[in-house]
Amino acid sequence: MEYKQYKATLDNNLPPNLDAGTVLSKITRIQPNTFQLNGKETKGMRVFADGGKEYRTSSGVIMNQLEAFFKTHPNETMDNVKVVAPRGKQYLSLEPSQ
């Protein structure tokens, strides 16, 4: 098997990243996790939204925002959310989509 083909099968097993510009109509739940990055254990999160779609993120700002929301509102959904990269900053954040 060629490496290119092997790499494609690995990428297909991972959910897509939450990238700047992503609009989510409803975030239903989150699942914190960890993964290995350059030999270090790194904090990450799976985000479940829009009727069963799954995304991943390792943005500390987004993870903090989602953890705070679901800690205080465990039985609610976060609606109409957009992922943004604030001007001049090197991180992603959430803001209202409307």
N, C-alpha and C positions, 0 to 999 in steps of 0.2 A: 504494500500500500504506500502510495506517495504521501509525503508529509503534508502537502497541500490538502489532500483528501482527508487525512487524519485530523488536521486542524479544523477543517469544516465540520466534522462530526462533533468535535469538542465544543465549538462555538454554538452549535444548534442545541446543546443540552442546557445552556445557560439562559436565564431570562434576560431581556434587553435592559440596558441601563436607563435610569431616569436621566435624560439629557435636557439641557436648556431648551425651552420651547415646548416640551411635552405638556399636554393639557389632559388632566384627569377629571372626569365628571364626578367620580365617587371613589374614595379610598375606604375600603371596608375593614381592613386589618393590616397589621404589620407583624413581622417575625424577625427579631434580631438574630444574627449569626456571626460567625467568625470564619476567616479564610486565611490561607497562607499567601503572603506577598513578599517576594524576595527573602524568604526564610523567616519572616516575622509574622506573628499572628495579628491580623488586622480585623477591626470591627466592621461589620457590614449589616445590611438589612434587606429583607425581602418585603416588597410592598404589593399588596393585593388590591386591585382596583378594577372598576368598569366591568363588572360581571365575570370575574374569573381570570382576568389578565394578571400577569405577575411581572414585576419589575425588580431590579436590584439597584442598590446605591451604597456607596461608602462615604458619602458627603456627611461630615459631622453635623453641619448646620441643619440639613434636612432630617437626619436621624433624631436630633434633639427636638426639632419642631414636632415631628410625628410622635415621639415618645411622650412629650408633654401633653399633646392633645389627647392621645388615647389613654393616658394615665388619669386625666380628669374627666374624660367622656368615653368610658370603656364600651358602652353599648350603642354609640352613635357612629355615623360615617362622616368623613371630612369631604365636603362637596365643593365642586368647581375650583380646582387647584391648578396652578400653572407653575412649572419649574423654570426658574430664571437664574441668570448669572448677573448679579448686580454690577453696574458699570464700575470698572476699575478694581474689581475684586476677583479673586481666584477661587471662588467657591460657588456652589449652587445653593439656592434658597427656594422657598415656596411663597407664592402670593396668590391672591384671588385672581381667577381667570377672567372675571368680567369687570 
